[in-house]
Each structure stands twice: as C-alpha cells, then as structure tokens.
C-alpha cells in the first residue's frame, strides 16, 4: 500500500481503502467501530422505551422538521405509506406524537412531536454521546491525545452543515 491519503491502506484501518485523502472511508470506519461497541446501550434504551429504530428516526424527523404529513415522514424514512401509518399509530398510542386532520385536506393527517417524545429524544441525545465517549475513553492516551485539537474544528464545521445533503436531480435520458 501507498502512503495514507494517497490511495493506500492506512495501518490499523482493517484494510479500509483511503481515497484521495478525503477521510470518508476512515471516518466511516471509526464511527462503525465506536458505534458497534456502544450500540448495546442505545438498543437497551430503545427496548426499554418500546421503540424501534425507525420510530426513533421518525421522532427525530418531527423534532427537526416540525409538523409533517404521514407521507412526508414516509419519504424521510423510505417506508411505504402503510408502514409509516402503522408506525405513527404506535407513536400516538405511546403519546410520543400527536396526530390531527389537515385543515386544508381532511384526507391528510398532520403529525407533531409531543412533549413526551421530546423528553425521550433528549434522553437519547444525552445517553448516546455518553456511551460513545466511554468507548473512546478506552483508547490509549497516546491515541486519544491528538483527537481533541483535530476533532474540535471538524465538529464545529459539521454542526454548521445543513441538516440534509442536497438531493441530486434524477433526470432520465431521452428515449428515442
């Protein structure tokens, strides 16, 4: 392999190809390792709350995107309208979201996160980083030391990025 960042394999990277020094591969690999070692606590929290991962993501969508229709939530989750409707039913049953008819179109339902849903997200948002920090704390001081000055600016820039990446337009080629 060549030097790191020049298309070579980085030592200790598990064979992950580092392309053009962009860091996408190694950062994804780092997150994968940390997540794998901390996921148990998050899954236990979800199980304790009676939530699936899709339901948690739906709560995040409502928290960050505001009131949405069921079809809008379905598009964000990449689920069918029927599956999303059942998911919303479960969240309504747990009083984590509220659902009302859309005044302009009674066929549509408007879904809003409820106070209990916000409290649950707050708990997850406190616990998940704590669990991940515990994993990183297990690294050697020599490995952990350089992370703070490097990751500080990265975290700052990540926090300023838009919530969703711009979607590429899908144009169909002209057919004869």
Buried (B, 14 or more C-beta within 10 A) or exposed (E): EEEBBEEBBBEEBEEBEBBEEEEEBBEEBBEEEBBEBBBEBBEEBBEEBEBEEBBBBBBBBBBEBEBBBBEBBBBBBEBEEEEBBEBBEBBBEBEBBBBEEEEEEEEEBBBEBBEBBBEBBEEBEEBBEEBBEEBBEEEEEEEEEEEEEEEEEEEEEEEEEEEEEEEEEEEEEEEE
